[in-house]
Amino acid sequence: MFTRYGFTTVVDIGSFLQNTVALKSRIENGEIAGPRILTAGAPLYPSDGIPFYLLDSLPPNIIKLLDQPSDSEQASNKVKRNLNSGAEVIKLFTGSLIGPTKVKPMPVEIARAAVKTAHQQGKLVFTHPSNIEGIKIALAAGVDVLAHTTSIAADWDASLIAEMKQHQIALVPTLKLWKYEASRSNADAETTKKFVNASIEKLAVYSKAGGQILFGTDVGYMTDYDPLEEYQYMSQAGLTPMQILASLTTSPSERFNEQNKRGKIAVGTDADLVILDADPAQDIRNFVKVHTTIRHGKIIYSSQTK
């Protein structure tokens, strides 16, 4: 899923924490080759705000285990529990899709309590905003990263962009996700194109404004692992190959305050490297032509290995 496409560090923003911690341990012990995983474990949802697509896909006994804090104290305690159990980031649903077009917002005081607790331990907070209100709640709460553009159709106007920039919130566009969701709902080609293009435009305006962009596709939830379309959509949004490269390297290292260890080739940094067969500056498709993926100086993927 990851090493084939050159990823040496990945961020998981929704999984069963015990399972992911066990997988992380197997990787770090050298039992299996894999990327460094930073996990949020289970996200925090609004009270009675589990997304409809999870209600449709998870069994009831699992749904009951999902965190839906009803007050600030519960939110703080659930964040502490996740971090104490091995999570490295926190994921909120400041806007949760409880129907195809209906969003349940997380009360801002609950989101603020979760963010405050995470920040006290030096951890970043991601959010799924779903709509403009979800972004506004995230900004008011001090969230660090929007995990997606908003799926509910509405333009990001100049005032919202300025507010996002003022709060220095990063954006993970996940443009390919919207094509995936459209296909799951059997949308026709024209509807799918409009849906995806709306998010491409959101990325374009935030990138042009100087907002920080972090690469991500929501793979894992999506069953198609190839990130090529994401690179192509980002290019359509006006990002240059070097800006896309930054979203994969220097920008995440800066956001996670790891710029002295990762994101560049320099003496004293971790030897996390990717060798490509061709230059993506010449053709964006070359980003997926991975020859070798190296983590801590050790090869974790080689296209030459049969």
Secondary structure per residue as TSV (DSSP state, phi and psi in degrees):
chain	resnum	aa	ss	phi	psi
A	1	M	-	360.0	-37.3
A	2	F	-	-118.4	-50.7
A	3	T	G	-64.1	-33.0
A	4	R	G	-58.7	-28.8
A	5	Y	G	-107.1	14.3
A	6	G	T	89.2	15.7
A	7	F	-	-92.5	125.7
A	8	T	S	-105.7	-19.1
A	9	T	E	-136.5	135.6
A	10	V	E	-133.2	154.5
A	11	V	E	-115.0	121.4
A	12	D	E	-99.0	119.8
A	13	I	-	-112.1	25.6
A	14	G	S	177.9	102.5
A	15	S	S	-163.7	174.2
A	16	F	-	-80.5	114.3
A	17	L	H	-56.7	-42.8
A	18	Q	H	-60.4	-41.4
A	19	N	H	-66.3	-44.3
A	20	T	H	-68.2	-38.8
A	21	V	H	-62.2	-38.5
A	22	A	H	-65.9	-41.1
A	23	L	H	-64.3	-43.6
A	24	K	H	-56.2	-42.6
A	25	S	H	-63.1	-42.2
A	26	R	H	-63.0	-38.7
A	27	I	H	-67.5	-49.4
A	28	E	H	-66.7	-27.4
A	29	N	T	-81.9	-3.8
A	30	G	T	83.5	8.1
A	31	E	S	-67.1	-38.7
A	32	I	S	-135.8	152.4
A	33	A	-	-83.5	132.6
A	34	G	-	-169.9	173.1
A	35	P	-	-80.5	164.9
A	36	R	E	-67.0	131.2
A	37	I	E	-113.8	125.3
A	38	L	E	-107.0	119.6
A	39	T	E	-118.0	147.3
A	40	A	-	-94.2	-13.4
A	41	G	-	64.8	-142.4
A	42	A	S	-77.9	131.9
A	43	P	-	-69.1	170.3
A	44	L	B	-104.8	129.3
A	45	Y	-	-111.0	160.9
A	46	P	-	-63.0	156.1
A	47	S	T	-60.1	130.3
A	48	D	T	55.4	39.3
A	49	G	-	-130.5	35.6
A	50	I	-	-70.1	131.0
A	51	P	-	-56.0	142.5
A	52	F	H	-60.5	-32.7
A	53	Y	H	-72.4	-23.3
A	54	L	H	-78.8	-38.8
A	55	L	H	-59.8	-31.4
A	56	D	T	-80.7	-17.0
A	57	S	T	-119.1	-17.4
A	58	L	S	-106.8	146.5
A	59	P	-	-69.6	153.2
A	60	P	H	-56.3	-35.7
A	61	N	H	-67.7	-26.2
A	62	I	H	-79.6	-40.8
A	63	I	H	-55.3	-39.0
A	64	K	T	-63.4	-22.6
A	65	L	T	-85.7	-11.8
A	66	L	S	-72.3	141.5
A	67	D	B	-79.8	122.3
A	68	Q	-	-133.6	72.1
A	69	P	-	-60.9	137.9
A	70	S	S	-101.3	-6.2
A	71	D	S	-152.2	173.9
A	72	S	H	-64.6	-39.0
A	73	E	H	-63.8	-43.8
A	74	Q	H	-61.1	-42.5
A	75	A	H	-61.5	-46.3
A	76	S	H	-61.6	-43.7
A	77	N	H	-65.6	-38.3
A	78	K	H	-68.9	-35.8
A	79	V	H	-64.9	-45.5
A	80	K	H	-59.5	-43.3
A	81	R	H	-61.6	-45.6
A	82	N	H	-60.8	-47.0
A	83	L	H	-66.3	-39.7
A	84	N	H	-68.4	-21.0
A	85	S	T	-93.7	0.6
A	86	G	T	121.0	0.4
A	87	A	-	-72.6	148.4
A	88	E	S	-114.0	-14.5
A	89	V	S	-137.1	169.1
A	90	I	E	-123.1	141.0
A	91	K	E	-120.4	128.4
A	92	L	E	-114.3	157.0
A	93	F	-	-110.7	88.0
A	94	T	S	-71.9	-18.3
A	95	G	E	-140.7	115.0
A	96	S	E	-111.3	127.2
A	97	L	E	-75.2	99.4
A	98	I	E	-91.5	-1.6
A	99	G	E	-156.1	168.4
A	100	P	T	-52.9	-31.8
A	101	T	T	-130.5	12.4
A	102	K	E	-113.4	126.4
A	103	V	E	-114.5	131.6
A	104	K	E	-100.2	116.2
A	105	P	E	-79.1	151.5
A	106	M	-	-87.7	129.2
A	107	P	-	-54.4	135.7
A	108	V	H	-61.4	-33.5
A	109	E	H	-67.4	-30.8
A	110	I	H	-72.9	-44.5
A	111	A	H	-61.6	-42.0
A	112	R	H	-63.1	-39.9
A	113	A	H	-65.1	-41.3
A	114	A	H	-63.6	-44.9
A	115	V	H	-64.6	-44.5
A	116	K	H	-58.7	-43.3
A	117	T	H	-66.3	-42.1
A	118	A	H	-64.7	-44.7
A	119	H	H	-65.4	-31.3
A	120	Q	H	-62.4	-25.0
A	121	Q	T	-103.4	13.7
A	122	G	T	71.2	27.7
A	123	K	-	-110.2	147.5
A	124	L	-	-82.9	153.7
A	125	V	E	-120.7	127.2
A	126	F	E	-102.9	157.0
A	127	T	E	-143.1	151.8
A	128	H	-	-100.3	108.5
A	129	P	-	-88.2	-35.2
A	130	S	-	70.4	-43.1
A	131	N	S	-146.4	-178.0
A	132	I	H	-61.7	-41.0
A	133	E	H	-59.4	-39.6
A	134	G	H	-62.3	-36.7
A	135	I	H	-67.0	-44.0
A	136	K	H	-60.3	-40.6
A	137	I	H	-64.6	-42.7
A	138	A	H	-60.8	-42.6
A	139	L	H	-65.4	-43.3
A	140	A	H	-65.3	-30.7
A	141	A	H	-85.2	-16.3
A	142	G	T	88.9	24.6
A	143	V	-	-61.1	148.5
A	144	D	-	-92.1	-35.2
A	145	V	E	-139.8	129.4
A	146	L	E	-82.6	119.2
A	147	A	S	-75.8	-13.0
A	148	H	S	-153.5	163.3
A	149	T	-	-71.7	175.3
A	150	T	-	-86.6	130.9
A	151	S	S	-83.1	-25.1
A	152	I	S	-78.4	123.6
A	153	A	-	-60.8	119.9
A	154	A	-	-173.8	133.0
A	155	D	-	-70.6	152.0
A	156	W	-	-91.1	105.4
A	157	D	-	-80.3	175.7
A	158	A	H	-61.3	-36.5
A	159	S	H	-67.8	-38.9
A	160	L	H	-67.1	-44.5
A	161	I	H	-58.5	-43.2
A	162	A	H	-63.1	-39.9
A	163	E	H	-67.6	-40.9
A	164	M	H	-61.8	-42.9
A	165	K	H	-64.4	-42.2
A	166	Q	H	-59.6	-38.2
A	167	H	T	-85.6	-2.1
A	168	Q	T	54.2	41.6
A	169	I	-	-83.2	136.8
A	170	A	E	-89.2	157.9
A	171	L	E	-125.2	128.0
A	172	V	-	-103.9	108.2
A	173	P	-	-67.7	-38.1
A	174	T	-	45.1	51.1
A	175	L	H	-65.3	-37.5
A	176	K	H	-63.9	-27.4
A	177	L	H	-57.8	-37.6
A	178	W	H	-70.9	-33.8
A	179	K	H	-65.7	-40.7
A	180	Y	H	-61.9	-44.5
A	181	E	H	-66.7	-38.2
A	182	A	H	-62.9	-39.6
A	183	S	H	-67.4	-34.6
A	184	R	H	-66.3	-27.9
A	185	S	T	-96.9	9.8
A	186	N	T	60.3	35.0
A	187	A	-	-69.0	148.8
A	188	D	-	-76.4	172.3
A	189	A	H	-61.9	-40.6
A	190	E	H	-68.1	-42.0
A	191	T	H	-64.1	-43.1
A	192	T	H	-60.4	-44.7
A	193	K	H	-61.0	-44.3
A	194	K	H	-63.9	-39.8
A	195	F	H	-63.0	-47.4
A	196	V	H	-69.0	-43.4
A	197	N	H	-62.5	-31.8
A	198	A	H	-62.1	-38.8
A	199	S	H	-78.5	-32.1
A	200	I	H	-59.3	-40.5
A	201	E	H	-66.0	-38.1
A	202	K	H	-62.5	-43.0
A	203	L	H	-62.1	-43.1
A	204	A	H	-58.8	-47.1
A	205	V	H	-70.1	-35.3
A	206	Y	H	-74.2	-38.0
A	207	S	H	-64.9	-44.0
A	208	K	H	-63.4	-29.8
A	209	A	T	-78.3	-5.4
A	210	G	T	92.3	13.4
A	211	G	-	-68.4	149.6
A	212	Q	-	-78.2	130.4
A	213	I	B	-114.0	129.8
A	214	L	-	-116.3	137.3
A	215	F	-	-74.1	143.0
A	216	G	-	-177.1	150.5
A	217	T	-	-127.0	-7.6
A	218	D	-	67.1	29.8
A	219	V	B	-63.6	147.0
A	220	G	T	107.3	-55.8
A	221	Y	T	-69.5	-45.9
A	222	M	B	-78.4	143.7
A	223	T	S	-96.4	-1.4
A	224	D	-	-98.8	112.5
A	225	Y	-	-83.4	-21.5
A	226	D	-	-67.5	121.2
A	227	P	-	-86.7	5.7
A	228	L	H	-54.6	-47.6
A	229	E	H	-60.9	-33.9
A	230	E	H	-62.7	-44.1
A	231	Y	H	-61.2	-41.1
A	232	Q	H	-67.1	-41.2
A	233	Y	H	-65.0	-40.1
A	234	M	H	-63.2	-37.7
A	235	S	H	-64.2	-40.5
A	236	Q	H	-62.3	-29.6
A	237	A	T	-76.6	-2.5
A	238	G	T	100.1	1.7
A	239	L	-	-74.2	135.0
A	240	T	-	-77.7	163.7
A	241	P	H	-54.5	-37.0
A	242	M	H	-71.1	-32.7
A	243	Q	H	-69.7	-37.9
A	244	I	H	-64.9	-42.2
A	245	L	H	-59.4	-41.5
A	246	A	H	-61.7	-37.0
A	247	S	H	-65.2	-20.4
A	248	L	H	-94.3	-18.1
A	249	T	T	-131.0	-82.1
A	250	T	H	-68.2	-37.2
A	251	S	H	-66.5	-48.2
A	252	P	H	-64.4	-35.6
A	253	S	H	-65.1	-36.7
A	254	E	H	-68.4	-44.5
A	255	R	H	-62.3	-35.6
A	256	F	T	-91.5	8.3
A	257	N	T	56.5	41.8
A	258	E	-	-120.9	23.7
A	259	Q	T	-65.1	-16.7
A	260	N	T	-86.1	-7.3
A	261	K	T	-119.8	-28.7
A	262	R	S	-140.4	165.7
A	263	G	S	91.5	-2.2
A	264	K	S	-153.4	166.0
A	265	I	-	-102.9	110.7
A	266	A	-	-159.6	155.2
A	267	V	T	-59.1	130.9
A	268	G	T	94.6	-10.5
A	269	T	S	-87.8	162.9
A	270	D	-	-64.2	139.3
A	271	A	-	-83.3	65.8
A	272	D	-	-100.0	108.6
A	273	L	E	-135.7	151.7
A	274	V	E	-129.9	128.7
A	275	I	E	-106.1	123.6
A	276	L	E	-100.4	155.4
A	277	D	S	-79.4	-18.1
A	278	A	S	-154.7	165.3
A	279	D	-	-86.1	118.5
A	280	P	T	-67.6	-17.6
A	281	A	T	-66.4	-23.4
A	282	Q	T	-88.9	-32.0
A	283	D	-	-157.8	120.0
A	284	I	G	-57.6	-25.7
A	285	R	G	-66.4	-17.2
A	286	N	G	-70.9	-13.6
A	287	F	G	-60.3	-28.3
A	288	V	G	-96.4	0.4
A	289	K	-	-89.0	72.1
A	290	V	E	-85.8	124.2
A	291	H	E	-88.2	-47.7
A	292	T	E	-147.9	137.2
A	293	T	E	-114.1	126.9
A	294	I	E	-122.4	129.9
A	295	R	E	-126.3	127.4
A	296	H	T	52.6	35.9
A	297	G	T	80.1	3.1
A	298	K	E	-115.9	138.5
A	299	I	E	-71.8	123.3
A	300	I	E	-111.3	-7.6
A	301	Y	E	-156.1	139.6
A	302	S	E	-141.3	130.2
A	303	S	T	-68.5	-13.0
A	304	Q	T	-86.8	-11.1
A	305	T	-	-84.3	123.8
A	306	K	-	-90.9	360.0
